[in-house]
């Protein structure tokens, strides 16, 4: 994940723009799958043993996307705040 830009559309409001390559995003989705799989029930599979594509087929392809992004963004903000001298 990479930091792209900061804009300030209003006073006290900042808009941060991030970019992410496919490999990094897929790794984050897989990490969320491993964490969430034991809690999801798929008929024909023991809890936690259903393949990721079956879970995505049953619950929708984006089931893990939101949580993957929510995991990645805070880490990137902290990394940028520590690594560079930006006011975020």
RATA-V331100 format. One record per backbone hydrogen bond with DSSP energy under -1.0 kcal/mol. NH is the residue of the N-H (numbers start at 1). CO is the residue of the C=O. If there is no record, write none. Layout:
((NH | CO) (NH | CO))
This chain:
((2 | 19) (4 | 17) (5 | 17) (7 | 15) (13 | 10) (15 | 7) (17 | 5) (19 | 2) (25 | 21) (26 | 22) (27 | 23) (28 | 24) (29 | 25) (30 | 26) (31 | 27) (32 | 28) (33 | 29) (34 | 30) (35 | 31) (36 | 32) (37 | 33) (39 | 36) (40 | 37) (45 | 42) (49 | 46) (55 | 51) (56 | 52) (57 | 53) (58 | 54) (59 | 55) (60 | 56) (63 | 60) (68 | 64) (69 | 65) (70 | 66) (71 | 67) (72 | 68) (73 | 69) (76 | 72) (77 | 73) (78 | 74) (79 | 75) (80 | 76) (81 | 77) (82 | 78) (83 | 79) (84 | 80) (86 | 84))
